[in-house]
Amino acid sequence: MLKLPRFKKIAGFTFVEILAALAINLVLFGGLITIFLSNINQYRISISTNKLNQQMQTAMVMMATEIRRAGYWANAQNDLNSTVNNNPFMASGTDITINAGGNCILFTYDSNKNGSLPSISSSSDDERYGFRLNGQTLQIRPFGSAFDCTAAASAWENVTDSNIIQITALTFTLSTSTIATGPGNKSIIFRSVDITMTARLTSDNSIVKTLTQHVHIMNDKFTNV
């Protein structure tokens, strides 16, 4: 009698085992998706934060560079051994002024180094400068505009774009230190301005940053009062 060969019984996966394997794979795949999405979100936040930081740093450098020059006068040597301060860039109405709210600063300096302060002009540098917060935008005073923190919004020019960043707070703080030089009431006033600015991205208000800058005024003020 012919005997048929015997085949080994091959064990397969049960339906329950297949479902369990699928469930494990789904959990692992879900974890990978979560990690991927988290990395994408962190990358987006990093890019957004860098964008905000760059915008703010540019504005801060501009303000600090200009404010540092406040009170410069090409003819300052003329006041040596004098009993008065004849500097027209440190006179009443032209010296560093910060408004009551602290979000606007006005100042002058001898930009063309000719020793005199020109009249207000829209055609050339009238050597009067200012920065202020208007709404959520940093503004700069252009030539010819009112040398006044309360000037109309349209009278000053925007430095930042509120469609990109919104400045929620801007503060200028003037600090002084007086050293008597004698004789009499002669003294030198050392001055500095601290700038604090807080801003957020318009596209994502959760991205917020605050910058501070200490600005030493290079031109000390002489007084005989």
C-alpha positions in Angstrom: 0.0 0.0 0.0 1.4 3.4 -1.0 2.0 5.7 2.0 1.5 9.4 1.5 4.2 11.7 3.0 3.2 13.4 6.2 3.3 17.2 6.3 4.1 19.1 9.4 1.3 21.2 10.7 2.1 24.9 10.3 0.8 27.1 13.1 -0.6 30.5 12.0 -1.7 33.7 13.8 -5.1 33.8 15.4 -7.4 36.6 14.7 -6.9 37.9 18.2 -3.2 38.0 17.8 -3.5 39.9 14.5 -5.7 42.5 16.2 -3.3 42.8 19.1 -0.4 43.3 16.7 -2.3 46.0 14.8 -3.2 47.8 18.0 0.5 47.8 19.1 1.5 49.1 15.7 -1.1 51.9 15.8 0.1 52.9 19.3 3.7 53.1 18.1 2.7 54.9 14.9 0.6 57.4 16.9 3.6 58.1 19.2 5.8 58.7 16.2 3.2 61.1 14.7 3.0 63.0 18.1 6.7 63.3 18.3 6.9 64.5 14.7 4.2 67.1 15.2 5.8 68.3 18.4 9.1 68.8 16.6 7.4 70.7 13.9 5.7 72.9 16.4 8.9 73.6 18.3 10.6 74.5 15.0 7.8 76.9 14.2 8.0 78.5 17.6 11.8 78.8 17.2 11.5 80.4 13.8 8.8 82.8 15.1 10.8 83.7 18.2 13.8 84.5 16.0 11.7 86.7 13.7 10.4 88.6 16.7 13.9 88.9 18.2 15.4 90.2 15.0 12.7 92.9 14.5 13.1 94.0 18.1 16.9 94.0 18.1 16.9 96.2 14.9 14.5 98.7 16.5 16.5 98.7 19.8 19.9 99.3 18.0 18.4 102.2 16.0 17.1 103.9 19.2 20.2 103.3 21.2 22.5 104.6 18.5 20.6 107.8 18.1 19.9 108.5 21.8 23.6 108.0 22.6 24.4 111.1 20.5 22.0 113.4 22.4 23.4 116.8 23.2 26.5 116.6 21.0 27.7 120.0 20.0 30.7 120.6 17.7 31.6 123.8 19.5 31.6 122.4 23.0 35.2 123.5 23.5 34.1 127.1 23.4 32.5 126.6 26.9 35.8 125.6 28.5 36.6 127.8 31.5 33.1 129.4 31.0 30.5 129.9 33.7 27.6 129.1 31.4 26.5 126.3 29.2 25.9 127.7 25.7 25.2 124.4 24.1 22.0 124.9 22.0 21.4 121.1 22.0 21.1 121.1 25.8 18.9 124.2 26.2 15.3 124.1 27.4 13.1 122.6 24.7 16.0 120.9 23.0 17.6 118.8 25.7 16.6 115.2 26.4 12.9 115.1 27.2 10.7 112.1 28.2 7.0 112.4 28.4 4.9 111.7 31.5 3.9 108.3 30.2 7.6 107.4 29.6 6.9 106.0 26.1 8.3 109.0 24.1 11.7 110.6 24.0 12.8 113.8 22.3 16.4 115.0 21.9 18.7 116.9 19.6 22.3 116.7 18.5 24.7 118.5 16.1 24.4 116.1 13.2 26.2 118.2 10.6 28.8 119.5 13.1 28.3 123.1 12.2 27.7 124.2 15.8 24.2 125.6 15.3 20.7 124.2 15.6 18.7 124.9 12.4 15.0 125.8 12.3 12.5 123.0 11.8 12.6 121.9 8.1 11.0 119.1 6.1 13.6 119.4 3.3 16.8 118.6 5.3 17.9 117.3 8.7 16.7 119.7 11.3 18.7 117.9 14.0 15.6 117.1 16.1 14.9 113.5 16.8 12.4 111.4 18.7 11.0 107.9 19.2 7.6 107.0 20.6 5.0 104.2 21.0 1.9 104.9 19.0 -0.7 102.2 19.5 1.4 99.1 19.0 3.9 100.6 16.6 7.3 102.2 17.2 7.5 105.6 15.5 10.3 108.0 14.7 10.1 111.8 14.2 10.9 112.7 10.6 12.4 116.0 9.5 9.9 118.9 9.6 7.4 117.2 11.8 6.2 118.7 15.1 8.9 118.2 17.8 6.2 117.0 20.2 5.3 113.7 21.7 1.6 114.5 21.1 2.0 115.0 17.3 -0.6 113.3 15.2 0.1 109.6 14.4 0.3 110.5 10.7 3.0 113.1 11.4 5.6 110.6 12.6 6.9 107.6 10.6 6.5 104.0 11.5 9.6 102.0 12.3 7.9 98.7 13.0 5.1 97.0 11.1 2.1 96.1 13.3 1.2 93.4 10.7 4.4 91.6 11.8 5.0 92.6 15.5 2.9 94.4 18.0 4.8 96.5 20.6 2.8 96.2 23.8 5.0 98.3 26.0 7.9 100.8 25.5 9.5 102.8 28.4 12.3 105.3 28.4 13.9 106.2 31.8 16.4 109.0 32.2 19.0 108.7 35.0 21.4 111.3 36.1 24.5 111.5 38.3 26.0 114.9 39.3 29.6 115.5 40.2 30.6 118.9 41.6 33.7 120.3 39.8 33.9 123.7 41.4 34.5 126.4 42.0 31.1 127.6 43.0 28.2 125.6 41.7 29.9 124.2 38.7 29.2 120.5 38.1 29.0 117.8 35.5 25.9 115.7 35.0 26.4 112.2 33.7 23.2 110.9 32.0 21.9 107.6 30.7 18.7 106.3 29.3 17.2 102.8 29.9 15.0 101.4 27.2 12.5 98.6 27.9 10.5 97.2 25.1 7.9 94.3 25.1 6.5 93.0 21.8 4.7 90.0 20.4 4.2 88.4 17.0 0.9 89.5 15.4 0.4 86.0 13.9 0.9 84.3 17.3 0.3 86.4 20.4 1.8 83.6 22.5 5.3 84.6 21.2 6.3 87.4 23.5 9.7 88.9 24.3 11.0 91.8 26.3 14.3 93.6 25.6 16.2 96.1 27.7 19.0 98.4 26.8 21.1 100.7 28.9 22.3 103.7 26.9 25.1 105.9 28.2 24.8 109.5 26.8 28.2 110.3 25.4 27.9 114.0 25.9 27.9 115.0 29.6 26.0 118.2 30.7 27.8 121.1 32.3 25.8 123.2 34.7 26.6 126.2 36.9 23.3 126.2 38.9 
